[in-house]
Amino acid sequence: MSEFFIMIAAKLVQGFFGLPSWERADAWGVGLGRILWALGVRKKVILENMHQVYNSPETPDERRKTPEQIEALGRACMENFAVAVVTYIRWRKLDDQFYNERFEVEGAEYLDAAYAKGKGVLGIGGHLGAWELAMCKAGQLGYPVGLIGKTLNSPYLTRELDLFRTSNYMRNYAPKKSTESIMAALAKNEMVVAIHDQNMKRKLGVFVPFLGRPASTTKSTAQFVKQTGCAVVAGYARRIAPGRYRLIIKPGPDYVRCEDADEELLVNTKNYTQLIEDAILEKPEDWFWLHRRWKRRPSDEEAATLERLGWPVDVPSKLEE
């Protein structure tokens, strides 16, 4: 599709979804999610992911769910995802009135303490709830925050995404020379958000447990904390009612020193990732189960390291057709 038609389609979609109130837009999002679920969009991926977390041989008894419960949870996940998409489509309606009237904040004292250290802040984030709005609200409160922006296949959509972020109190760091961008931001006592729930390329990630399975996870957070001594917090935005949200900030764990540098990287990456895992288990329908989080598997050497540390190596069971 040419850039011209992408632009026209995007403007039509934005115009349509920009018509209703925030409460009505949420209802539209729920309806869209139900349609996508009925059509089977990413349904198999969602159910497979949930099955391996909630109904595998290694799943703790207290976490187990029946197939019916997993089906209902998957449907709720798709509904919440669609609501988030509709919200981002309406980004031009995100203004100070929206952030002041429709957002609660919990744990701001942890952000204050992190910035007070003066060494910059790494935010542990993930695709949970209204993930981008969490950063936008933090920026609106006066906390300098940004993330490494990805380049989309469409130049027009990439510009729209950049404009959404920069118009909503976020800094958008270019993916090229990202290490230099992060170091410069931390030196200015800004916060850079690191996503801990995405499948990472082998050279960028290490395998640590995530919801009971080894997952390739960004290793940059632990590396930057070790190098700079910056503070760590976790943050995410829950939708608590139609058109209403709560920004939740959690303090990060202390950095752990180990005699073995490789083990030190793994232990701290696991500890940081645990912050997002805990938030997912608290309200799993808020998470982005559509993503193939466990697509990349550990090598024999990596599996041996996981086993030596007493961590899960794999969950081989599959969802029955």
VOPAGU-2260 file (C-alpha; in pm, 1 decimal, decimal comma):
REM VOPAGU-2260
SITE   aa  ch    i         X         Y         Z
SITE  MET   A    0       0,0       0,0       0,0
SITE  SER   A    1     139,8     339,7     -98,0
SITE  GLU   A    2     211,2     602,0     165,4
SITE  PHE   A    3     -71,4     817,3      26,6
SITE  PHE   A    4    -333,9     548,0      86,2
SITE  ILE   A    5    -187,2     469,9     430,4
SITE  MET   A    6    -221,9     837,2     520,2
SITE  ILE   A    7    -582,2     856,3     393,7
SITE  ALA   A    8    -680,9     535,0     573,2
SITE  ALA   A    9    -517,6     652,2     896,6
SITE  LYS   A   10    -696,6     987,8     886,7
SITE  LEU   A   11   -1032,9     821,3     820,5
SITE  VAL   A   12    -983,3     579,2    1110,8
SITE  GLN   A   13    -873,5     861,6    1340,6
SITE  GLY   A   14   -1172,1    1069,5    1239,6
SITE  PHE   A   15   -1417,5     786,3    1299,0
SITE  PHE   A   16   -1283,4     677,4    1636,2
SITE  GLY   A   17   -1238,4    1039,5    1741,1
SITE  LEU   A   18   -1614,5    1102,3    1742,7
SITE  PRO   A   19   -1739,1     944,6    2069,3
SITE  SER   A   20   -1669,9    1031,6    2431,6
SITE  TRP   A   21   -1391,8     846,0    2613,1
SITE  GLU   A   22   -1646,6     619,2    2779,2
SITE  ARG   A   23   -1817,0     540,3    2450,3
SITE  ALA   A   24   -1480,8     488,5    2278,2
SITE  ASP   A   25   -1396,9     226,2    2540,9
SITE  ALA   A   26   -1722,0      47,1    2459,1
SITE  TRP   A   27   -1631,9      56,7    2090,6
SITE  GLY   A   28   -1294,0     -92,3    2175,8
SITE  VAL   A   29   -1454,6    -376,7    2369,8
SITE  GLY   A   30   -1684,6    -445,0    2075,9
SITE  LEU   A   31   -1390,4    -443,0    1836,0
SITE  GLY   A   32   -1206,7    -687,5    2060,7
SITE  ARG   A   33   -1503,0    -926,5    2061,5
SITE  ILE   A   34   -1516,7    -915,7    1682,0
SITE  LEU   A   35   -1143,8    -987,6    1654,0
SITE  TRP   A   36   -1179,9   -1278,8    1897,2
SITE  ALA   A   37   -1473,8   -1420,8    1704,1
SITE  LEU   A   38   -1268,6   -1395,3    1383,9
SITE  GLY   A   39    -984,0   -1583,3    1549,9
SITE  VAL   A   40    -727,7   -1304,3    1516,4
SITE  ARG   A   41    -417,2   -1422,6    1711,1
SITE  LYS   A   42    -648,5   -1647,2    1911,5
SITE  LYS   A   43    -430,5   -1955,4    1877,8
SITE  VAL   A   44    -121,5   -1763,6    1993,9
SITE  ILE   A   45    -305,5   -1620,7    2294,6
SITE  LEU   A   46    -447,6   -1956,5    2403,4
SITE  GLU   A   47    -116,5   -2137,5    2350,5
SITE  ASN   A   48      68,3   -1880,1    2561,6
SITE  MET   A   49    -192,8   -1894,6    2836,1
SITE  HIS   A   50    -203,7   -2273,8    2833,1
SITE  GLN   A   51     171,2   -2297,4    2885,5
SITE  VAL   A   52     156,1   -2051,0    3175,0
SITE  TYR   A   53    -163,0   -2169,5    3345,0
SITE  ASN   A   54    -210,8   -2532,5    3248,3
SITE  SER   A   55     125,6   -2700,6    3185,3
SITE  PRO   A   56     269,0   -2987,7    3394,2
SITE  GLU   A   57     499,7   -2738,2    3568,2
SITE  THR   A   58     226,7   -2488,0    3657,7
SITE  PRO   A   59     184,5   -2449,7    4036,9
SITE  ASP   A   60    -154,0   -2570,4    4160,2
SITE  GLU   A   61    -250,6   -2226,5    4289,0
SITE  ARG   A   62    -201,1   -2077,2    3941,9
SITE  ARG   A   63    -384,7   -2339,7    3736,2
SITE  LYS   A   64    -686,1   -2246,8    3526,0
SITE  THR   A   65    -940,8   -2461,1    3344,5
SITE  PRO   A   66    -972,8   -2443,4    2964,7
SITE  GLU   A   67   -1295,7   -2245,2    3014,2
SITE  GLN   A   68   -1117,8   -1993,7    3236,5
SITE  ILE   A   69    -834,8   -1961,7    2985,7
SITE  GLU   A   70   -1086,4   -1901,7    2704,0
SITE  ALA   A   71   -1256,3   -1625,3    2904,1
SITE  LEU   A   72    -921,3   -1472,3    2995,6
SITE  GLY   A   73    -812,3   -1476,2    2631,9
SITE  ARG   A   74   -1129,2   -1297,8    2524,8
SITE  ALA   A   75   -1079,3   -1032,8    2794,2
SITE  CYS   A   76    -718,7    -988,9    2679,5
SITE  MET   A   77    -830,5    -919,2    2322,4
SITE  GLU   A   78   -1093,8    -673,3    2443,8
SITE  ASN   A   79    -840,9    -480,9    2651,8
SITE  PHE   A   80    -593,1    -480,0    2364,8
SITE  ALA   A   81    -855,8    -336,1    2129,4
SITE  VAL   A   82    -946,6     -66,9    2385,0
SITE  ALA   A   83    -579,5      31,3    2402,6
SITE  VAL   A   84    -558,9      49,7    2023,5
SITE  VAL   A   85    -867,2     273,2    2006,4
SITE  THR   A   86    -718,8     495,9    2277,0
SITE  TYR   A   87    -395,3     540,7    2082,3
SITE  ILE   A   88    -588,2     610,4    1762,2
SITE  ARG   A   89    -749,8     899,9    1954,7
SITE  TRP   A   90    -412,9    1039,6    2067,2
SITE  ARG   A   91    -488,5    1390,3    1943,2
SITE  LYS   A   92    -752,7    1412,3    2217,4
SITE  LEU   A   93    -496,2    1342,7    2488,9
SITE  ASP   A   94    -447,9    1677,5    2661,1
SITE  ASP   A   95    -386,6    1813,0    3011,1
SITE  GLN   A   96    -756,3    1788,3    3092,9
SITE  PHE   A   97    -748,7    1417,0    3007,9
SITE  TYR   A   98    -440,2    1347,7    3218,9
SITE  ASN   A   99    -561,7    1560,9    3510,7
SITE  GLU   A  100    -920,2    1432,8    3524,4
SITE  ARG   A  101    -885,8    1073,0    3408,5
SITE  PHE   A  102    -563,2     958,3    3573,7
SITE  GLU   A  103    -487,7     855,6    3929,4
SITE  VAL   A  104    -128,7     809,2    4046,3
SITE  GLU   A  105      -1,2     549,1    4290,0
SITE  GLY   A  106     359,6     535,1    4405,5
SITE  ALA   A  107     482,8     877,7    4289,7
SITE  GLU   A  108     710,5     882,4    4595,0
SITE  TYR   A  109     917,2     605,1    4434,1
SITE  LEU   A  110     972,9     821,8    4127,0
SITE  ASP   A  111    1070,8    1115,8    4347,3
SITE  ALA   A  112    1323,1     900,2    4534,2
SITE  ALA   A  113    1466,1     760,6    4209,6
SITE  TYR   A  114    1520,3    1104,5    4052,0
SITE  ALA   A  115    1659,6    1239,2    4379,9
SITE  LYS   A  116    1960,6    1009,6    4342,5
SITE  GLY   A  117    2066,7    1221,8    4046,0
SITE  LYS   A  118    2205,7     936,4    3836,1
SITE  GLY   A  119    1915,6     889,2    3599,2
SITE  VAL   A  120    1636,4     635,1    3611,1
SITE  LEU   A  121    1569,3     316,5    3417,2
SITE  GLY   A  122    1198,5     236,5    3402,2
SITE  ILE   A  123    1098,7    -128,2    3374,6
SITE  GLY   A  124     802,5    -139,5    3139,7
SITE  GLY   A  125     600,4    -383,7    2937,2
SITE  HIS   A  126     292,5    -413,6    2718,6
SITE  LEU   A  127      58,2    -402,2    3012,9
SITE  GLY   A  128    -267,6    -205,2    3021,6
SITE  ALA   A  129    -230,2     130,7    2846,8
SITE  TRP   A  130     146,7      94,7    2828,5
SITE  GLU   A  131     233,9     416,7    2645,5
SITE  LEU   A  132      -0,9     628,4    2858,8
SITE  ALA   A  133     198,2     533,1    3168,2
SITE  MET   A  134     500,0     714,3    3027,3
SITE  CYS   A  135     287,0    1003,4    2901,0
SITE  LYS   A  136     135,9    1059,4    3245,7
SITE  ALA   A  137     478,0    1049,3    3411,5
SITE  GLY   A  138     599,6    1309,6    3164,0
SITE  GLN   A  139     290,8    1523,2    3221,7
SITE  LEU   A  140     369,0    1520,4    3594,4
SITE  GLY   A  141     707,1    1674,0    3516,4
SITE  TYR   A  142     930,6    1366,1    3521,4
SITE  PRO   A  143    1153,1    1364,8    3210,5
SITE  VAL   A  144    1094,8    1026,4    3044,7
SITE  GLY   A  145    1151,8     867,5    2707,7
SITE  LEU   A  146    1216,6     541,6    2525,9
SITE  ILE   A  147    1396,4     409,6    2222,4
SITE  GLY   A  148    1146,6     442,0    1939,2
SITE  LYS   A  149    1116,1     174,9    1672,4
SITE  THR   A  150    1092,4     254,7    1304,1
SITE  LEU   A  151     774,4     120,9    1141,6
SITE  ASN   A  152     751,2      -3,0     783,4
SITE  SER   A  153     552,2     306,8     691,7
SITE  PRO   A  154     734,6     643,1     714,7
SITE  TYR   A  155     399,2     815,6     766,4
SITE  LEU   A  156     302,0     591,6    1059,6
SITE  THR   A  157     651,4     629,8    1206,0
SITE  ARG   A  158     607,9    1008,3    1200,5
SITE  GLU   A  159     263,4     974,6    1357,1
SITE  LEU   A  160     402,0     758,0    1637,2
SITE  ASP   A  161     686,6    1001,9    1698,6
SITE  LEU   A  162     442,3    1293,3    1704,9
SITE  PHE   A  163     211,1    1109,0    1944,7
SITE  ARG   A  164     496,3    1057,7    2190,5
SITE  THR   A  165     654,5    1401,2    2166,4
SITE  SER   A  166     312,0    1568,3    2189,7
SITE  ASN   A  167     239,5    1372,4    2507,2
SITE  TYR   A  168     534,9    1463,2    2726,8
SITE  MET   A  169     769,4    1188,1    2610,6
SITE  ARG   A  170    1117,0    1196,3    2463,7
SITE  ASN   A  171    1164,7     967,4    2165,4
SITE  TYR   A  172    1522,7     845,3    2129,1
SITE  ALA   A  173    1635,2     721,5    1787,7
SITE  PRO   A  174    1711,6     347,3    1763,1
SITE  LYS   A  175    2045,4     422,7    1595,6
SITE  LYS   A  176    2324,1     475,4    1850,4
SITE  SER   A  177    2074,9     389,4    2124,3
SITE  THR   A  178    2350,6     322,5    2379,0
SITE  GLU   A  179    2481,9     677,5    2342,1
SITE  SER   A  180    2126,0     814,3    2368,0
SITE  ILE   A  181    2056,6     621,4    2688,3
SITE  MET   A  182    2385,6     721,3    2850,0
SITE  ALA   A  183    2324,7    1086,7    2762,6
SITE  ALA   A  184    1970,0    1073,4    2904,2
SITE  LEU   A  185    2085,7     913,1    3229,5
SITE  ALA   A  186    2362,5    1171,6    3261,2
SITE  LYS   A  187    2092,1    1441,6    3248,1
SITE  ASN   A  188    1895,7    1256,9    3520,5
SITE  GLU   A  189    1619,1    1156,4    3281,8
SITE  MET   A  190    1429,9     826,6    3275,7
SITE  VAL   A  191    1458,7     580,3    2990,2
SITE  VAL   A  192    1203,5     299,2    2975,4
SITE  ALA   A  193    1326,8     -53,3    2901,2
SITE  ILE   A  194    1071,9    -308,4    2782,6
SITE  HIS   A  195    1109,7    -642,0    2961,3
SITE  ASP   A  196     830,2    -848,3    2805,8
SITE  GLN   A  197     942,2    -873,3    2443,5
SITE  ASN   A  198    1124,3   -1160,0    2273,5
SITE  MET   A  199    1475,4   -1026,0    2212,3
SITE  LYS   A  200    1725,9   -1111,3    1942,5
SITE  ARG   A  201    1994,1   -1344,6    2071,2
SITE  LYS   A  202    2269,5   -1080,7    2075,7
SITE  LEU   A  203    2049,3    -838,2    2271,2
SITE  GLY   A  204    1900,3   -1071,9    2529,6
SITE  VAL   A  205    1965,2   -1336,1    2792,3
SITE  PHE   A  206    1737,1   -1618,2    2901,1
SITE  VAL   A  207    1566,9   -1572,3    3238,3
SITE  PRO   A  208    1239,9   -1712,2    3374,8
SITE  PHE   A  209     926,7   -1529,0    3265,1
SITE  LEU   A  210     592,3   -1664,4    3384,6
SITE  GLY   A  211     751,9   -2002,1    3443,3
SITE  ARG   A  212     936,1   -2036,2    3111,8
SITE  PRO   A  213    1279,7   -1920,3    2994,1
SITE  ALA   A  214    1242,4   -1614,9    2772,6
SITE  SER   A  215    1498,2   -1408,3    2584,8
SITE  THR   A  216    1491,8   -1078,4    2774,5
SITE  THR   A  217    1672,6    -748,1    2729,5
SITE  LYS   A  218    2002,9    -745,3    2913,4
SITE  SER   A  219    2060,6    -372,3    2877,9
SITE  THR   A  220    1890,8    -273,0    3204,6
SITE  ALA   A  221    2131,8    -467,4    3424,8
SITE  GLN   A  222    2425,3    -351,7    3215,7
SITE  PHE   A  223    2334,9      16,1    3245,1
SITE  VAL   A  224    2262,4      -8,4    3617,9
SITE  LYS   A  225    2601,0    -172,1    3677,3
SITE  GLN   A  226    2778,7      89,7    3466,9
SITE  THR   A  227    2602,8     404,7    3592,1
SITE  GLY   A  228    2448,2     325,3    3929,8
SITE  CYS   A  229    2116,9     467,2    3807,5
SITE  ALA   A  230    1792,3     405,5    3995,6
SITE  VAL   A  231    1529,0     154,6    3881,4
SITE  VAL   A  232    1150,5     167,2    3903,9
SITE  ALA   A  233     868,9     -22,4    3733,8
SITE  GLY   A  234     560,9     149,3    3594,4
SITE  TYR   A  235     240,0      67,3    3414,3
SITE  ALA   A  236    -108,2     212,2    3361,9
SITE  ARG   A  237    -420,5      13,1    3452,0
SITE  ARG   A  238    -759,6      95,2    3303,9
SITE  ILE   A  239    -976,1     112,2    3617,9
SITE  ALA   A  240   -1303,8     221,2    3451,6
SITE  PRO   A  241   -1416,5     326,1    3103,0
SITE  GLY   A  242   -1192,7     616,4    3006,4
SITE  ARG   A  243   -1012,9     620,6    3343,3
SITE  TYR   A  244    -665,7     502,1    3439,2
SITE  ARG   A  245    -424,5     459,6    3726,8
SITE  LEU   A  246     -49,2     504,8    3689,2
SITE  ILE   A  247     122,1     258,5    3923,3
SITE  ILE   A  248     488,7     295,1    4016,7
SITE  LYS   A  249     681,2      22,4    4199,1
SITE  PRO   A  250    1034,9      47,4    4340,9
SITE  GLY   A  251    1304,3    -160,7    4177,0
SITE  PRO   A  252    1520,1    -415,1    4363,2
SITE  ASP   A  253    1874,0    -342,2    4474,7
SITE  TYR   A  254    2144,7    -443,5    4231,5
SITE  VAL   A  255    2297,9    -781,1    4323,9
SITE  ARG   A  256    2672,5    -840,6    4298,3
SITE  CYS   A  257    2801,5   -1188,3    4211,4
SITE  GLU   A  258    3151,9   -1328,3    4174,6
SITE  ASP   A  259    3068,0   -1448,2    3823,2
SITE  ALA   A  260    2985,3   -1161,0    3584,1
SITE  ASP   A  261    2759,2   -1373,2    3362,3
SITE  GLU   A  262    2559,9   -1494,5    3661,0
SITE  GLU   A  263    2535,5   -1137,8    3788,8
SITE  LEU   A  264    2380,1   -1028,1    3458,7
SITE  LEU   A  265    2127,4   -1313,1    3468,5
SITE  VAL   A  266    2029,5   -1266,9    3833,5
SITE  ASN   A  267    1968,0    -894,4    3800,3
SITE  THR   A  268    1783,4    -930,0    3469,7
SITE  LYS   A  269    1558,5   -1186,7    3635,9
SITE  ASN   A  270    1495,6    -955,1    3932,9
SITE  TYR   A  271    1400,8    -663,0    3708,4
SITE  THR   A  272    1178,5    -878,8    3488,2
SITE  GLN   A  273    1001,9   -1010,3    3798,8
SITE  LEU   A  274     848,6    -663,9    3844,8
SITE  ILE   A  275     653,9    -699,5    3519,3
SITE  GLU   A  276     575,0   -1065,6    3582,7
SITE  ASP   A  277     416,1    -979,6    3918,1
SITE  ALA   A  278     200,5    -712,6    3753,3
SITE  ILE   A  279      85,5    -959,2    3485,5
SITE  LEU   A  280     -10,8   -1226,4    3737,0
SITE  GLU   A  281    -205,5    -967,7    3935,8
SITE  LYS   A  282    -428,8    -888,9    3636,5
SITE  PRO   A  283    -337,7   -1115,8    3342,3
SITE  GLU   A  284    -606,9    -987,6    3106,4
SITE  ASP   A  285    -414,5    -658,3    3091,3
SITE  TRP   A  286    -109,2    -813,9    2927,7
SITE  PHE   A  287     -19,3    -844,9    2558,9
SITE  TRP   A  288     -59,7   -1222,5    2523,4
SITE  LEU   A  289     -72,9   -1178,1    2143,9
SITE  HIS   A  290     307,3   -1159,9    2130,4
SITE  ARG   A  291     516,6   -1475,3    2076,7
SITE  ARG   A  292     710,2   -1407,7    2394,8
SITE  TRP   A  293     878,7   -1750,2    2407,3
SITE  LYS   A  294     951,9   -1787,7    2036,6
SITE  ARG   A  295    1330,8   -1797,1    2078,8
SITE  ARG   A  296    1454,2   -2099,7    2275,1
SITE  PRO   A  297    1774,8   -2136,1    2479,4
SITE  SER   A  298    2072,9   -2322,5    2337,1
SITE  ASP   A  299    2205,0   -2631,5    2514,2
SITE  GLU   A  300    2463,6   -2417,1    2692,8
SITE  GLU   A  301    2206,2   -2159,7    2799,2
SITE  ALA   A  302    1970,7   -2435,3    2916,2
SITE  ALA   A  303    2250,8   -2582,1    3125,4
SITE  THR   A  304    2306,6   -2244,8    3290,8
SITE  LEU   A  305    1936,8   -2213,3    3369,7
SITE  GLU   A  306    1937,7   -2559,0    3521,0
SITE  ARG   A  307    2247,4   -2481,3    3729,1
SITE  LEU   A  308    2073,4   -2173,7    3872,1
SITE  GLY   A  309    1765,0   -2380,0    3955,0
SITE  TRP   A  310    1548,5   -2199,7    3700,4
SITE  PRO   A  311    1296,5   -2363,1    3462,7
SITE  VAL   A  312    1447,6   -2487,1    3138,4
SITE  ASP   A  313    1136,4   -2532,2    2924,6
SITE  VAL   A  314     770,1   -2623,9    2917,3
SITE  PRO   A  315     723,9   -2872,2    2630,5
SITE  SER   A  316     347,3   -2923,6    2655,3
SITE  LYS   A  317     128,2   -2796,1    2373,6
SITE  LEU   A  318    -230,7   -2685,7    2353,5
SITE  GLU   A  319    -448,7   -2966,6    2227,3
SITE  GLU   A  320    -631,2   -2888,0    1907,6
